[in-house]
Amino acid sequence: MIDSPAGVRSALDTVDYLVDDGLAMAVFLSLRLGKPLLLEGEPGVGKTAAAKALASSLGTPLIRLQCYEGLTPGEALYEWNYQRQLLAIRLAEARHEKLADADLFTAEFLQDRPILRAVRHPGPTPPVLLIDEIDRADDEFEALLFEFLGEASVTIPELGTFTAITPPVVVLTSNRSRDLHDALRRRCLYHWIEFPTLDRAVEIVRRAVPGATGPLIRSATELIGRIRRLELDKSPGLAETIDWVSALAALGATDLAPGDALRTLGAIAKTPDDRRTIAEAF
């Protein structure tokens, strides 16, 4: 496993994910201490990509739980296979047998959802569990995570507690659309991902869009930095920068020309007002 913050930087660099010292330290401590890591930052700065890159660099599966309003325990932790239970009941009836409740709520009828799947992963290398955009889930859903985040276990009333033999590497992301519960934050290490410096952003885009020219990448990235200082509904992040440079490169652009920039604003402006504001700033 990775044995230092420098090792984190090196490992992630091999999968073309560049990190600063702060994020390298946060990831290293999460791995070393076995603590979940909560990543916050503006949309598009690479929070989700960090978990994907970490799984890739470790050569381990990525298990992803995408959060949304109304997310239920059956979709996140575990669920019973009701169709198989019903089939078992019908087969028992055909044989003139009677099934007790205990016969129907066994491991045979259990369906793993992302969190239980991470707990029951056989190892030896732990999986990376990404709990993406936890701030989009309901407040009540956070309480369901406390046992797992604190003890790497899931309790199923009918079967007991499942505890991970090899605790997963857990990464939670949040865009701060709402405040998270203090109890969740206490169970995690924390890091805020800043929008990268110009030079690092240029290098990130260069790796993501290898077909683009150096002048195009630098001029587009510099312009994104200026655009982010405008009063926008949704400021473009690194993801949008990469999309924009990809679109410009697809048009055969080798440098940032106003005509090409205006024609491809849909890659960075996500509302009519933002498109107008950005266009007026050219």
Residue, then its C-alpha position, 0 to 999 in steps of 0.5 A: m500500500i501507499d506509505s507516504p503523501a509523496g507516494v499518494r502523489s506518485a500513485l495518482d500521477t500514474v493514472d493522470y490525476l494530479v493532487d496538491d500537498g493538502l489532498a495528498m496528505a488527506v488521502f494518505l491519512s485516510l488510508r493509513l488510519g482507515k478513516p472515511l474521507l469527506l471531500e468538499g469543493e465547488p462542482g467540477v474540481g475533481k472530487t468524484a474523479a479523486a475516488k475513481a483515480l484512487a481505485s485505479s491506482l490501487g488496482t481495486p474495484l470502485i463501488r459507487l453510491q450516487c446519492y439523491e433525494g429520497l434515497t432509501p436503505g434498500e437502495a444503499l445498504y441491502e434489500w431482500n429478494y422478494q421474488r425469490q422469497l415468493l418463489a420459495i413460498r410457492l415451492a414449499e406450498a407445492r410440497h405441502e411444506k410450511l416456511a417460517d419467517a426465519d427460513l425466508f430471511t437468510a443470506e440466500f435471499l439477501q441482496d447486497r447494495p453498495i454499502l453492504r457489498a463494500v463490507r462483504h468484499p473478500g479482499p485482500t485489497p480493500p475496495v474504494l467505496l464512493i458515496d457521491e454527493i451525500d449532500r443531495a440525500d435526505d438528512e435522515f439518510e446520514a443517520l443510516l451511515f453512522e454505524f458503517l462510517g464508524e465501525a465498517s459494519v452493517t447490522i441486519p436485524e434478521l441476520g446480525t451484524f456484518t463487519a468488514i474483514t478488510p475495511p473499504v476505503v471510503v470517500l464521500t463527496s459534497n457540493r455543500s448544497r446543505d449542511l451535513h450532520d456534525a456526527l457524520r463529519r466527526r467520523c470522517l477526515y476532511h479536505w476542501i478541494e480548491f480550484p487548482t492553480l493555473d499551471r496545475a490546471v493546464e497540466i490537468v487539461r493537457r493530460a485529459v485532452p492530449g490532442a489539444t495544442g499547448p497554446l489552446i490549453r493555456s489560453a482556454t484555461e486562463l480564460i476560465g480563470r477570468i470567467r470564474r470571477l464573473e457573477l455566474d449562476k454556475s461557475p465552470g470547473l475543471a470538468e467544464t474546462i476539459d469539455w471546452v478544450s475537447a470541443l475546441a480541439a474537435l473543431g481543429a482549433t490550435d489557439l483560442a479564437p473568439g469565433d470558436a470560443l463563442r460557438t462552443l460556450g455550451a461546454i462551460a455556460k449552463t444557463p442562458d444568463d451565464r452564456r450572455t454574461i460570458a459572451e459579453a466578457f469576451 
